[in-house]
Amino acid sequence: MFPYRDENPTERPAIITVAIIIANVLVFLLLQGAGAQGPLARSVCELGLIPGEILQSVKPGSGVALAPGIVCMVGTAPKYFTIITSMFTHGGWFHLFGNMLFLWVFGNNIEDATGHGKFLIFYLLCGIAAAATQTLISPHSIVPMVGASGAISGVLGAYLLLYPQVRVHTLIILPIYITTVALPAWVMLGYWALLQLLSGLGSLTQVEQGGVAFFAHVGGFAAGLLLVRVFASDDVLRRRPTQPASYYRYRTD
């Protein structure tokens, strides 16, 4: 399911949300070679978070091949800056586009509820929680972890808590059928969160081998649920009460 808009108008412009999107795009274009194999692999190695390196749980010099002739080696000291840089680094165009789409649809409302400065702090904290969760689940992994999805998962958790009944217009792609449907946020995001958890549990035997960092999504989502009430403005939420469940209905576009 791919959300493309919601029925949740905002009161203030999404300055930070747009800035984060621009930052991610610029990093991909300027530092990752717009997806070219060599620059992409080198940037993932240099800017991605390696759990075994952060925890110093694997032997320095251990490496994993990311592209022909490019081996990412574990350093002798933790590179803590990668906890942040990994949030702005992606593995390809589709990875970037999918993450930025989710951030665009849901980020503006959370930024509206928290305010610009607090939203940035909230976003980064959710990303840190996501990275910590995946690192603890796969402490010996030498595969770099990249992507904004952990931080964005926190935005999704916040949205689910604050606006569960808001309709989200979603594109559904099946093997022989494509349609759009408007779903309450609790359905769309609840399904997404359950899928991440089940996929993560199913991948526990392969967490050291790379792939999708499902537990980063789970950790970020949980952080968003827990933190949003600390960051959200009660005044804004009082002016923007969510509609009762009876107001919403399932329907196709």
WOURBEL-V399632 format. One line per field, one symbol per residue. phi: phi as a letter, one per 30 degrees, with the letter a starting at -180 (. if undefined). burial: b if it has 9 or more other C-alpha atoms within 8 Angstrom, else e. A space follows every 10 residues. Layout:
BEGIN
phi->???
burial->???
END
This chain:
BEGIN
phi->.bdbabcbdc cbddddeddd dddddddddc ccihjdeded ddddddcdcc eddedhcbde jdbbdcaeib cccdddbdcd dddcdddccb clddeddddd dddddcdddd dddcjddddd dedddddddd dddddddbdc dcddcbkddd ddeddddddd ddbdcddcdb ccccebabbb bcceeddddd dddddddddd ddcedbddcj jddddddddd ddddddcddd cddddddddb ddddeddcad add
burial->eebbebeeee eeebebbbee bebbbbbbbe bbbbbeebbb bbbbbebbbb bbbbebbbeb ebbbbebeeb bbbbeeebee ebbbbbbbbb bebebbeebb bbbbbbbbbb bbbbbbebbb ebbbbbbbbb bbbbbeebbb bbbbbbbbbb bbbbbbbbbb eebbbbbbbb bbeeeeeeeb bbbbbbebbb bebeebbebb eeeeeebbeb eebbbbbbbb bbbbbebbee bbbeebbeee ebeeeeebee eee
END
